[in-house]
Amino acid sequence: MSLQEVTPDRTLDVRGQVCPYPTVEMLKILNTMAEGELLEVVSDYMPSRYTIPQLCEQQRFPWEIVEDEGDQFRVLVKKEAASRALRSE
């Protein structure tokens, strides 16, 4: 099933924020979420278009870019129990 078919449990809007804020805030929120919950991240900082998916891959979280309008994008991230422990340093 595509993550797009599920309503996000939480939304993190980091438009206007630059590195490292989008990824740090994403980790903080994921640390508070329960297994199986879905986080929607909205950003207009293009480097995050790459760093957020990289971090999801490292943590073994399923993720999907569901909207990429060129100047902003949305990423869905599913918190999984089998993921590595998160650190937001």
C-alpha positions in Angstrom: 0.0 0.0 0.0 1.3 3.5 -0.9 1.8 5.9 2.0 -0.3 8.4 0.1 -3.4 6.2 0.8 -3.1 6.9 4.5 -4.0 10.1 6.3 -1.0 11.5 8.2 -1.2 11.4 12.0 1.0 14.6 12.3 2.2 17.3 10.0 5.5 19.1 10.4 5.6 22.4 8.4 9.3 23.5 8.1 8.8 25.9 5.2 11.2 28.8 5.6 13.6 26.8 7.7 17.1 25.8 6.7 19.5 23.0 7.7 19.7 21.4 10.1 16.2 22.5 11.4 14.0 20.3 9.1 15.8 17.0 9.9 16.3 17.8 13.6 12.7 18.7 14.0 11.6 15.6 12.1 13.6 13.4 14.4 12.2 15.1 17.5 8.6 14.5 16.3 9.3 10.9 15.2 10.7 10.2 18.7 7.3 11.2 20.2 5.2 9.1 17.7 4.0 5.6 18.1 4.9 2.7 15.9 2.9 2.7 12.7 2.1 6.4 12.8 2.6 8.6 9.7 4.4 12.0 9.7 3.9 14.4 6.8 6.8 16.9 6.4 6.3 20.0 4.3 9.4 21.9 3.2 10.6 24.5 0.7 14.3 24.0 1.5 15.6 22.0 -1.5 18.6 20.4 0.2 16.0 18.7 2.6 14.5 17.1 -0.6 17.6 14.9 -0.3 18.6 14.9 3.4 15.2 13.8 4.7 15.0 10.7 2.5 18.6 9.9 3.3 17.9 10.1 7.0 14.8 7.9 6.6 16.9 5.3 4.7 19.5 5.3 7.6 16.7 4.9 10.2 14.9 2.3 8.0 11.7 4.3 7.9 9.5 3.9 4.9 9.1 7.2 3.1 7.6 8.7 0.0 7.7 12.1 -1.7 4.1 12.6 -2.5 4.2 16.1 -3.9 7.0 18.0 -5.5 6.0 21.3 -6.9 9.5 22.5 -7.6 9.5 25.2 -4.9 8.1 23.0 -2.1 7.5 19.3 -1.4 5.8 16.9 1.0 7.4 13.8 2.3 5.5 11.1 4.2 7.5 9.1 6.8 6.1 6.0 8.6 7.6 5.2 12.0 8.5 1.6 12.3 9.4 -0.4 15.4 12.3 -2.1 13.6 14.0 1.2 13.0 17.2 2.2 14.6 17.1 4.3 17.8 16.7 7.9 16.8 19.1 10.6 17.9 18.5 14.3 17.4 21.7 15.9 18.4 
